[in-house]
């Protein structure tokens, strides 16, 4: 007799808890974000940081639309050498999205006012990359290496793989150099 196996049911996708924001709040945030983007393109990073902060203040703290704002503000902070602030912004993004996020295990957010336009997978990778760069700026090689390796574990995106591999290697070399006893001549 032939045994027929029942097809396996796909695991249920987890649904993200949405955080509401009013149309007025979203519009105010978008206006400040557009201003910030323009300032960034002009190389006016400190002014862009202020505009991103203003855009953030218009929205609830865990609304998905804050994710690209935190990532963008982190980049302005890296450009101005404000690494601690960049690390905080990226850590916030990682906590909002979740370090365990995988696009195949979560239902897509469908409503625009809940942040449907935000690509969570790309945003998570951006946050890890920028935080790794900020840790490198502070010469925190072990923490930077962990973030580069986190990108390598994000198997849904091959976009930054070689950058992440190079970053992890650079950090391993820096850590090895720190551990070697200094040779005096």
PyMOL commands that place a pseudoatom at each C-alpha (Angstrom):
pseudoatom trace, name=CA, resn=UNK, resi=1, chain=A, elem=C, hetatm=0, pos=[0.000, 0.000, 0.000]
pseudoatom trace, name=CA, resn=UNK, resi=2, chain=A, elem=C, hetatm=0, pos=[1.149, 3.525, -0.819]
pseudoatom trace, name=CA, resn=UNK, resi=3, chain=A, elem=C, hetatm=0, pos=[1.291, 6.015, 2.017]
pseudoatom trace, name=CA, resn=UNK, resi=4, chain=A, elem=C, hetatm=0, pos=[0.045, 9.431, 1.047]
pseudoatom trace, name=CA, resn=UNK, resi=5, chain=A, elem=C, hetatm=0, pos=[1.413, 12.279, 3.117]
pseudoatom trace, name=CA, resn=UNK, resi=6, chain=A, elem=C, hetatm=0, pos=[-0.808, 15.198, 3.801]
pseudoatom trace, name=CA, resn=UNK, resi=7, chain=A, elem=C, hetatm=0, pos=[0.685, 18.496, 2.620]
pseudoatom trace, name=CA, resn=UNK, resi=8, chain=A, elem=C, hetatm=0, pos=[2.147, 20.511, 5.445]
pseudoatom trace, name=CA, resn=UNK, resi=9, chain=A, elem=C, hetatm=0, pos=[0.264, 23.669, 6.286]
pseudoatom trace, name=CA, resn=UNK, resi=10, chain=A, elem=C, hetatm=0, pos=[2.396, 26.785, 6.018]
pseudoatom trace, name=CA, resn=UNK, resi=11, chain=A, elem=C, hetatm=0, pos=[3.144, 28.251, 9.433]
pseudoatom trace, name=CA, resn=UNK, resi=12, chain=A, elem=C, hetatm=0, pos=[0.912, 31.184, 10.299]
pseudoatom trace, name=CA, resn=UNK, resi=13, chain=A, elem=C, hetatm=0, pos=[2.551, 34.526, 9.674]
pseudoatom trace, name=CA, resn=UNK, resi=14, chain=A, elem=C, hetatm=0, pos=[2.917, 36.696, 12.697]
pseudoatom trace, name=CA, resn=UNK, resi=15, chain=A, elem=C, hetatm=0, pos=[1.067, 39.990, 12.552]
pseudoatom trace, name=CA, resn=UNK, resi=16, chain=A, elem=C, hetatm=0, pos=[2.792, 43.156, 13.687]
pseudoatom trace, name=CA, resn=UNK, resi=17, chain=A, elem=C, hetatm=0, pos=[0.930, 45.225, 16.254]
pseudoatom trace, name=CA, resn=UNK, resi=18, chain=A, elem=C, hetatm=0, pos=[0.135, 48.489, 14.504]
pseudoatom trace, name=CA, resn=UNK, resi=19, chain=A, elem=C, hetatm=0, pos=[0.537, 51.892, 16.070]
pseudoatom trace, name=CA, resn=UNK, resi=20, chain=A, elem=C, hetatm=0, pos=[-1.902, 54.505, 14.773]
pseudoatom trace, name=CA, resn=UNK, resi=21, chain=A, elem=C, hetatm=0, pos=[-0.921, 58.006, 13.699]
pseudoatom trace, name=CA, resn=UNK, resi=22, chain=A, elem=C, hetatm=0, pos=[-3.188, 60.777, 12.510]
pseudoatom trace, name=CA, resn=UNK, resi=23, chain=A, elem=C, hetatm=0, pos=[-3.051, 62.053, 8.947]
pseudoatom trace, name=CA, resn=UNK, resi=24, chain=A, elem=C, hetatm=0, pos=[-1.961, 65.444, 10.305]
pseudoatom trace, name=CA, resn=UNK, resi=25, chain=A, elem=C, hetatm=0, pos=[0.943, 63.870, 12.212]
pseudoatom trace, name=CA, resn=UNK, resi=26, chain=A, elem=C, hetatm=0, pos=[2.051, 61.860, 9.164]
pseudoatom trace, name=CA, resn=UNK, resi=27, chain=A, elem=C, hetatm=0, pos=[1.836, 64.956, 6.929]
pseudoatom trace, name=CA, resn=UNK, resi=28, chain=A, elem=C, hetatm=0, pos=[3.835, 67.068, 9.402]
pseudoatom trace, name=CA, resn=UNK, resi=29, chain=A, elem=C, hetatm=0, pos=[6.466, 64.336, 9.663]
pseudoatom trace, name=CA, resn=UNK, resi=30, chain=A, elem=C, hetatm=0, pos=[6.665, 63.965, 5.862]
pseudoatom trace, name=CA, resn=UNK, resi=31, chain=A, elem=C, hetatm=0, pos=[7.155, 67.729, 5.434]
pseudoatom trace, name=CA, resn=UNK, resi=32, chain=A, elem=C, hetatm=0, pos=[10.075, 67.711, 7.905]
pseudoatom trace, name=CA, resn=UNK, resi=33, chain=A, elem=C, hetatm=0, pos=[11.488, 64.548, 6.326]
pseudoatom trace, name=CA, resn=UNK, resi=34, chain=A, elem=C, hetatm=0, pos=[11.488, 66.146, 2.852]
pseudoatom trace, name=CA, resn=UNK, resi=35, chain=A, elem=C, hetatm=0, pos=[13.269, 69.215, 4.284]
pseudoatom trace, name=CA, resn=UNK, resi=36, chain=A, elem=C, hetatm=0, pos=[15.800, 66.946, 6.033]
pseudoatom trace, name=CA, resn=UNK, resi=37, chain=A, elem=C, hetatm=0, pos=[16.449, 64.963, 2.846]
pseudoatom trace, name=CA, resn=UNK, resi=38, chain=A, elem=C, hetatm=0, pos=[17.105, 68.196, 0.924]
pseudoatom trace, name=CA, resn=UNK, resi=39, chain=A, elem=C, hetatm=0, pos=[19.489, 69.455, 3.615]
pseudoatom trace, name=CA, resn=UNK, resi=40, chain=A, elem=C, hetatm=0, pos=[21.307, 66.114, 3.629]
pseudoatom trace, name=CA, resn=UNK, resi=41, chain=A, elem=C, hetatm=0, pos=[21.800, 66.253, -0.143]
pseudoatom trace, name=CA, resn=UNK, resi=42, chain=A, elem=C, hetatm=0, pos=[23.345, 69.708, 0.308]
pseudoatom trace, name=CA, resn=UNK, resi=43, chain=A, elem=C, hetatm=0, pos=[25.778, 68.317, 2.890]
pseudoatom trace, name=CA, resn=UNK, resi=44, chain=A, elem=C, hetatm=0, pos=[24.151, 70.313, 5.703]
pseudoatom trace, name=CA, resn=UNK, resi=45, chain=A, elem=C, hetatm=0, pos=[24.193, 67.360, 8.067]
pseudoatom trace, name=CA, resn=UNK, resi=46, chain=A, elem=C, hetatm=0, pos=[23.647, 69.170, 11.386]
pseudoatom trace, name=CA, resn=UNK, resi=47, chain=A, elem=C, hetatm=0, pos=[20.588, 70.963, 9.975]
pseudoatom trace, name=CA, resn=UNK, resi=48, chain=A, elem=C, hetatm=0, pos=[19.345, 67.716, 8.433]
pseudoatom trace, name=CA, resn=UNK, resi=49, chain=A, elem=C, hetatm=0, pos=[19.665, 66.021, 11.827]
pseudoatom trace, name=CA, resn=UNK, resi=50, chain=A, elem=C, hetatm=0, pos=[17.448, 68.713, 13.393]
pseudoatom trace, name=CA, resn=UNK, resi=51, chain=A, elem=C, hetatm=0, pos=[14.834, 68.296, 10.648]
pseudoatom trace, name=CA, resn=UNK, resi=52, chain=A, elem=C, hetatm=0, pos=[14.837, 64.493, 11.054]
pseudoatom trace, name=CA, resn=UNK, resi=53, chain=A, elem=C, hetatm=0, pos=[14.396, 65.008, 14.821]
pseudoatom trace, name=CA, resn=UNK, resi=54, chain=A, elem=C, hetatm=0, pos=[11.441, 67.278, 14.119]
pseudoatom trace, name=CA, resn=UNK, resi=55, chain=A, elem=C, hetatm=0, pos=[9.951, 64.669, 11.764]
pseudoatom trace, name=CA, resn=UNK, resi=56, chain=A, elem=C, hetatm=0, pos=[10.373, 62.038, 14.482]
pseudoatom trace, name=CA, resn=UNK, resi=57, chain=A, elem=C, hetatm=0, pos=[8.685, 64.180, 17.125]
pseudoatom trace, name=CA, resn=UNK, resi=58, chain=A, elem=C, hetatm=0, pos=[5.492, 64.360, 15.040]
pseudoatom trace, name=CA, resn=UNK, resi=59, chain=A, elem=C, hetatm=0, pos=[4.929, 60.577, 15.207]
pseudoatom trace, name=CA, resn=UNK, resi=60, chain=A, elem=C, hetatm=0, pos=[4.317, 58.007, 17.967]
pseudoatom trace, name=CA, resn=UNK, resi=61, chain=A, elem=C, hetatm=0, pos=[7.687, 56.605, 19.076]
pseudoatom trace, name=CA, resn=UNK, resi=62, chain=A, elem=C, hetatm=0, pos=[7.134, 53.065, 17.734]
pseudoatom trace, name=CA, resn=UNK, resi=63, chain=A, elem=C, hetatm=0, pos=[5.183, 53.872, 14.558]
pseudoatom trace, name=CA, resn=UNK, resi=64, chain=A, elem=C, hetatm=0, pos=[6.812, 52.150, 11.576]
pseudoatom trace, name=CA, resn=UNK, resi=65, chain=A, elem=C, hetatm=0, pos=[7.252, 55.476, 9.771]
pseudoatom trace, name=CA, resn=UNK, resi=66, chain=A, elem=C, hetatm=0, pos=[9.887, 56.420, 12.380]
pseudoatom trace, name=CA, resn=UNK, resi=67, chain=A, elem=C, hetatm=0, pos=[12.146, 53.598, 11.168]
pseudoatom trace, name=CA, resn=UNK, resi=68, chain=A, elem=C, hetatm=0, pos=[13.541, 55.366, 8.056]
pseudoatom trace, name=CA, resn=UNK, resi=69, chain=A, elem=C, hetatm=0, pos=[13.728, 58.622, 10.030]
pseudoatom trace, name=CA, resn=UNK, resi=70, chain=A, elem=C, hetatm=0, pos=[15.927, 57.041, 12.708]
pseudoatom trace, name=CA, resn=UNK, resi=71, chain=A, elem=C, hetatm=0, pos=[18.081, 55.385, 10.033]
pseudoatom trace, name=CA, resn=UNK, resi=72, chain=A, elem=C, hetatm=0, pos=[18.477, 58.677, 8.177]
pseudoatom trace, name=CA, resn=UNK, resi=73, chain=A, elem=C, hetatm=0, pos=[19.237, 60.616, 11.346]
pseudoatom trace, name=CA, resn=UNK, resi=74, chain=A, elem=C, hetatm=0, pos=[21.822, 57.975, 12.267]
pseudoatom trace, name=CA, resn=UNK, resi=75, chain=A, elem=C, hetatm=0, pos=[23.549, 58.621, 8.945]
pseudoatom trace, name=CA, resn=UNK, resi=76, chain=A, elem=C, hetatm=0, pos=[23.637, 62.389, 9.576]
pseudoatom trace, name=CA, resn=UNK, resi=77, chain=A, elem=C, hetatm=0, pos=[25.132, 61.677, 12.987]
pseudoatom trace, name=CA, resn=UNK, resi=78, chain=A, elem=C, hetatm=0, pos=[27.807, 59.433, 11.473]
pseudoatom trace, name=CA, resn=UNK, resi=79, chain=A, elem=C, hetatm=0, pos=[28.630, 62.218, 9.010]
pseudoatom trace, name=CA, resn=UNK, resi=80, chain=A, elem=C, hetatm=0, pos=[29.101, 64.681, 11.894]
pseudoatom trace, name=CA, resn=UNK, resi=81, chain=A, elem=C, hetatm=0, pos=[31.062, 62.205, 14.047]
pseudoatom trace, name=CA, resn=UNK, resi=82, chain=A, elem=C, hetatm=0, pos=[28.265, 61.881, 16.614]
pseudoatom trace, name=CA, resn=UNK, resi=83, chain=A, elem=C, hetatm=0, pos=[28.656, 58.119, 16.859]
pseudoatom trace, name=CA, resn=UNK, resi=84, chain=A, elem=C, hetatm=0, pos=[26.863, 57.615, 20.184]
pseudoatom trace, name=CA, resn=UNK, resi=85, chain=A, elem=C, hetatm=0, pos=[23.684, 59.216, 18.837]
pseudoatom trace, name=CA, resn=UNK, resi=86, chain=A, elem=C, hetatm=0, pos=[23.932, 57.126, 15.662]
pseudoatom trace, name=CA, resn=UNK, resi=87, chain=A, elem=C, hetatm=0, pos=[24.292, 53.965, 17.763]
pseudoatom trace, name=CA, resn=UNK, resi=88, chain=A, elem=C, hetatm=0, pos=[21.193, 54.932, 19.793]
pseudoatom trace, name=CA, resn=UNK, resi=89, chain=A, elem=C, hetatm=0, pos=[19.142, 55.599, 16.641]
pseudoatom trace, name=CA, resn=UNK, resi=90, chain=A, elem=C, hetatm=0, pos=[20.134, 52.284, 15.054]
pseudoatom trace, name=CA, resn=UNK, resi=91, chain=A, elem=C, hetatm=0, pos=[19.484, 50.380, 18.268]
pseudoatom trace, name=CA, resn=UNK, resi=92, chain=A, elem=C, hetatm=0, pos=[15.999, 51.921, 18.347]
pseudoatom trace, name=CA, resn=UNK, resi=93, chain=A, elem=C, hetatm=0, pos=[15.337, 50.729, 14.771]
pseudoatom trace, name=CA, resn=UNK, resi=94, chain=A, elem=C, hetatm=0, pos=[16.543, 47.216, 15.612]
pseudoatom trace, name=CA, resn=UNK, resi=95, chain=A, elem=C, hetatm=0, pos=[14.274, 47.093, 18.667]
pseudoatom trace, name=CA, resn=UNK, resi=96, chain=A, elem=C, hetatm=0, pos=[11.227, 48.396, 16.743]
pseudoatom trace, name=CA, resn=UNK, resi=97, chain=A, elem=C, hetatm=0, pos=[11.667, 45.879, 13.906]
pseudoatom trace, name=CA, resn=UNK, resi=98, chain=A, elem=C, hetatm=0, pos=[13.024, 43.082, 16.091]
pseudoatom trace, name=CA, resn=UNK, resi=99, chain=A, elem=C, hetatm=0, pos=[16.426, 41.451, 15.776]
pseudoatom trace, name=CA, resn=UNK, resi=100, chain=A, elem=C, hetatm=0, pos=[14.643, 38.171, 14.950]
pseudoatom trace, name=CA, resn=UNK, resi=101, chain=A, elem=C, hetatm=0, pos=[12.668, 39.708, 12.056]
pseudoatom trace, name=CA, resn=UNK, resi=102, chain=A, elem=C, hetatm=0, pos=[12.430, 37.717, 8.832]
pseudoatom trace, name=CA, resn=UNK, resi=103, chain=A, elem=C, hetatm=0, pos=[10.195, 38.845, 5.953]
pseudoatom trace, name=CA, resn=UNK, resi=104, chain=A, elem=C, hetatm=0, pos=[8.941, 35.300, 5.350]
pseudoatom trace, name=CA, resn=UNK, resi=105, chain=A, elem=C, hetatm=0, pos=[7.619, 34.950, 8.898]
pseudoatom trace, name=CA, resn=UNK, resi=106, chain=A, elem=C, hetatm=0, pos=[5.619, 38.147, 9.180]
pseudoatom trace, name=CA, resn=UNK, resi=107, chain=A, elem=C, hetatm=0, pos=[2.531, 39.399, 7.392]
pseudoatom trace, name=CA, resn=UNK, resi=108, chain=A, elem=C, hetatm=0, pos=[3.152, 42.592, 5.425]
pseudoatom trace, name=CA, resn=UNK, resi=109, chain=A, elem=C, hetatm=0, pos=[1.709, 45.760, 6.930]
pseudoatom trace, name=CA, resn=UNK, resi=110, chain=A, elem=C, hetatm=0, pos=[-1.000, 46.795, 4.489]
pseudoatom trace, name=CA, resn=UNK, resi=111, chain=A, elem=C, hetatm=0, pos=[-2.220, 50.216, 5.631]
pseudoatom trace, name=CA, resn=UNK, resi=112, chain=A, elem=C, hetatm=0, pos=[-0.177, 53.239, 4.628]
pseudoatom trace, name=CA, resn=UNK, resi=113, chain=A, elem=C, hetatm=0, pos=[-1.026, 55.107, 7.840]
pseudoatom trace, name=CA, resn=UNK, resi=114, chain=A, elem=C, hetatm=0, pos=[0.508, 52.159, 9.749]
pseudoatom trace, name=CA, resn=UNK, resi=115, chain=A, elem=C, hetatm=0, pos=[3.747, 52.243, 7.735]
pseudoatom trace, name=CA, resn=UNK, resi=116, chain=A, elem=C, hetatm=0, pos=[3.119, 49.941, 4.755]
pseudoatom trace, name=CA, resn=UNK, resi=117, chain=A, elem=C, hetatm=0, pos=[5.754, 51.824, 2.717]
pseudoatom trace, name=CA, resn=UNK, resi=118, chain=A, elem=C, hetatm=0, pos=[8.549, 50.877, 5.135]
pseudoatom trace, name=CA, resn=UNK, resi=119, chain=A, elem=C, hetatm=0, pos=[10.657, 47.931, 3.941]
pseudoatom trace, name=CA, resn=UNK, resi=120, chain=A, elem=C, hetatm=0, pos=[11.424, 46.310, 7.288]
pseudoatom trace, name=CA, resn=UNK, resi=121, chain=A, elem=C, hetatm=0, pos=[14.074, 43.888, 6.018]
pseudoatom trace, name=CA, resn=UNK, resi=122, chain=A, elem=C, hetatm=0, pos=[16.091, 46.578, 4.227]
pseudoatom trace, name=CA, resn=UNK, resi=123, chain=A, elem=C, hetatm=0, pos=[15.653, 48.936, 7.175]
pseudoatom trace, name=CA, resn=UNK, resi=124, chain=A, elem=C, hetatm=0, pos=[16.946, 46.337, 9.628]
pseudoatom trace, name=CA, resn=UNK, resi=125, chain=A, elem=C, hetatm=0, pos=[20.039, 45.708, 7.510]
pseudoatom trace, name=CA, resn=UNK, resi=126, chain=A, elem=C, hetatm=0, pos=[20.619, 49.473, 7.179]
pseudoatom trace, name=CA, resn=UNK, resi=127, chain=A, elem=C, hetatm=0, pos=[20.398, 49.860, 10.958]
pseudoatom trace, name=CA, resn=UNK, resi=128, chain=A, elem=C, hetatm=0, pos=[22.933, 47.071, 11.546]
pseudoatom trace, name=CA, resn=UNK, resi=129, chain=A, elem=C, hetatm=0, pos=[25.269, 48.550, 8.918]
pseudoatom trace, name=CA, resn=UNK, resi=130, chain=A, elem=C, hetatm=0, pos=[25.113, 52.083, 10.264]
pseudoatom trace, name=CA, resn=UNK, resi=131, chain=A, elem=C, hetatm=0, pos=[25.512, 50.901, 13.834]
pseudoatom trace, name=CA, resn=UNK, resi=132, chain=A, elem=C, hetatm=0, pos=[28.530, 48.820, 12.794]
pseudoatom trace, name=CA, resn=UNK, resi=133, chain=A, elem=C, hetatm=0, pos=[30.032, 51.901, 11.108]
pseudoatom trace, name=CA, resn=UNK, resi=134, chain=A, elem=C, hetatm=0, pos=[29.374, 53.998, 14.226]
pseudoatom trace, name=CA, resn=UNK, resi=135, chain=A, elem=C, hetatm=0, pos=[30.953, 51.318, 16.452]
pseudoatom trace, name=CA, resn=UNK, resi=136, chain=A, elem=C, hetatm=0, pos=[33.972, 51.329, 14.132]
pseudoatom trace, name=CA, resn=UNK, resi=137, chain=A, elem=C, hetatm=0, pos=[34.095, 55.107, 14.466]
pseudoatom trace, name=CA, resn=UNK, resi=138, chain=A, elem=C, hetatm=0, pos=[34.354, 54.593, 18.241]
pseudoatom trace, name=CA, resn=UNK, resi=139, chain=A, elem=C, hetatm=0, pos=[36.857, 51.746, 17.715]
pseudoatom trace, name=CA, resn=UNK, resi=140, chain=A, elem=C, hetatm=0, pos=[34.472, 49.278, 19.370]
pseudoatom trace, name=CA, resn=UNK, resi=141, chain=A, elem=C, hetatm=0, pos=[35.638, 46.514, 17.036]
pseudoatom trace, name=CA, resn=UNK, resi=142, chain=A, elem=C, hetatm=0, pos=[33.932, 43.623, 18.841]
pseudoatom trace, name=CA, resn=UNK, resi=143, chain=A, elem=C, hetatm=0, pos=[30.510, 45.292, 18.723]
pseudoatom trace, name=CA, resn=UNK, resi=144, chain=A, elem=C, hetatm=0, pos=[30.982, 46.370, 15.106]
pseudoatom trace, name=CA, resn=UNK, resi=145, chain=A, elem=C, hetatm=0, pos=[31.968, 42.824, 14.162]
pseudoatom trace, name=CA, resn=UNK, resi=146, chain=A, elem=C, hetatm=0, pos=[28.783, 41.456, 15.768]
pseudoatom trace, name=CA, resn=UNK, resi=147, chain=A, elem=C, hetatm=0, pos=[26.650, 43.847, 13.703]
pseudoatom trace, name=CA, resn=UNK, resi=148, chain=A, elem=C, hetatm=0, pos=[28.450, 42.991, 10.450]
pseudoatom trace, name=CA, resn=UNK, resi=149, chain=A, elem=C, hetatm=0, pos=[27.901, 39.306, 11.257]
pseudoatom trace, name=CA, resn=UNK, resi=150, chain=A, elem=C, hetatm=0, pos=[24.203, 39.995, 11.984]
pseudoatom trace, name=CA, resn=UNK, resi=151, chain=A, elem=C, hetatm=0, pos=[23.910, 41.288, 8.402]
pseudoatom trace, name=CA, resn=UNK, resi=152, chain=A, elem=C, hetatm=0, pos=[25.524, 38.084, 7.124]
pseudoatom trace, name=CA, resn=UNK, resi=153, chain=A, elem=C, hetatm=0, pos=[22.842, 36.083, 9.000]
pseudoatom trace, name=CA, resn=UNK, resi=154, chain=A, elem=C, hetatm=0, pos=[20.052, 38.029, 7.246]
pseudoatom trace, name=CA, resn=UNK, resi=155, chain=A, elem=C, hetatm=0, pos=[19.683, 35.420, 4.522]
pseudoatom trace, name=CA, resn=UNK, resi=156, chain=A, elem=C, hetatm=0, pos=[16.870, 37.259, 2.723]
pseudoatom trace, name=CA, resn=UNK, resi=157, chain=A, elem=C, hetatm=0, pos=[19.206, 39.928, 1.375]
pseudoatom trace, name=CA, resn=UNK, resi=158, chain=A, elem=C, hetatm=0, pos=[22.421, 39.488, -0.557]
pseudoatom trace, name=CA, resn=UNK, resi=159, chain=A, elem=C, hetatm=0, pos=[22.725, 43.224, -1.226]
pseudoatom trace, name=CA, resn=UNK, resi=160, chain=A, elem=C, hetatm=0, pos=[25.307, 44.048, 1.450]
pseudoatom trace, name=CA, resn=UNK, resi=161, chain=A, elem=C, hetatm=0, pos=[26.925, 40.632, 1.862]
pseudoatom trace, name=CA, resn=UNK, resi=162, chain=A, elem=C, hetatm=0, pos=[30.361, 41.580, 0.559]
pseudoatom trace, name=CA, resn=UNK, resi=163, chain=A, elem=C, hetatm=0, pos=[30.372, 44.866, 2.531]
pseudoatom trace, name=CA, resn=UNK, resi=164, chain=A, elem=C, hetatm=0, pos=[29.402, 42.949, 5.662]
pseudoatom trace, name=CA, resn=UNK, resi=165, chain=A, elem=C, hetatm=0, pos=[32.067, 40.312, 5.022]
pseudoatom trace, name=CA, resn=UNK, resi=166, chain=A, elem=C, hetatm=0, pos=[34.698, 43.033, 4.543]
pseudoatom trace, name=CA, resn=UNK, resi=167, chain=A, elem=C, hetatm=0, pos=[33.505, 44.853, 7.663]
pseudoatom trace, name=CA, resn=UNK, resi=168, chain=A, elem=C, hetatm=0, pos=[33.651, 41.711, 9.814]
pseudoatom trace, name=CA, resn=UNK, resi=169, chain=A, elem=C, hetatm=0, pos=[37.144, 40.914, 8.500]
pseudoatom trace, name=CA, resn=UNK, resi=170, chain=A, elem=C, hetatm=0, pos=[38.317, 44.493, 9.166]
pseudoatom trace, name=CA, resn=UNK, resi=171, chain=A, elem=C, hetatm=0, pos=[37.049, 44.255, 12.754]
pseudoatom trace, name=CA, resn=UNK, resi=172, chain=A, elem=C, hetatm=0, pos=[38.663, 40.860, 13.339]
pseudoatom trace, name=CA, resn=UNK, resi=173, chain=A, elem=C, hetatm=0, pos=[42.011, 42.307, 12.152]
pseudoatom trace, name=CA, resn=UNK, resi=174, chain=A, elem=C, hetatm=0, pos=[41.628, 45.365, 14.400]
pseudoatom trace, name=CA, resn=UNK, resi=175, chain=A, elem=C, hetatm=0, pos=[40.822, 43.127, 17.386]
pseudoatom trace, name=CA, resn=UNK, resi=176, chain=A, elem=C, hetatm=0, pos=[43.821, 40.904, 16.636]
pseudoatom trace, name=CA, resn=UNK, resi=177, chain=A, elem=C, hetatm=0, pos=[46.076, 43.972, 16.404]
pseudoatom trace, name=CA, resn=UNK, resi=178, chain=A, elem=C, hetatm=0, pos=[44.790, 45.225, 19.777]
pseudoatom trace, name=CA, resn=UNK, resi=179, chain=A, elem=C, hetatm=0, pos=[45.561, 41.872, 21.403]
pseudoatom trace, name=CA, resn=UNK, resi=180, chain=A, elem=C, hetatm=0, pos=[49.135, 41.656, 20.092]
pseudoatom trace, name=CA, resn=UNK, resi=181, chain=A, elem=C, hetatm=0, pos=[51.759, 42.968, 22.471]
pseudoatom trace, name=CA, resn=UNK, resi=182, chain=A, elem=C, hetatm=0, pos=[53.326, 46.201, 21.307]
pseudoatom trace, name=CA, resn=UNK, resi=183, chain=A, elem=C, hetatm=0, pos=[56.764, 45.727, 19.799]
pseudoatom trace, name=CA, resn=UNK, resi=184, chain=A, elem=C, hetatm=0, pos=[59.223, 48.431, 20.718]
pseudoatom trace, name=CA, resn=UNK, resi=185, chain=A, elem=C, hetatm=0, pos=[62.372, 49.067, 18.739]
for i in range(1, 185): cmd.bond("trace and resi %d" % i, "trace and resi %d" % (i + 1))
show_as sticks, trace
zoom trace
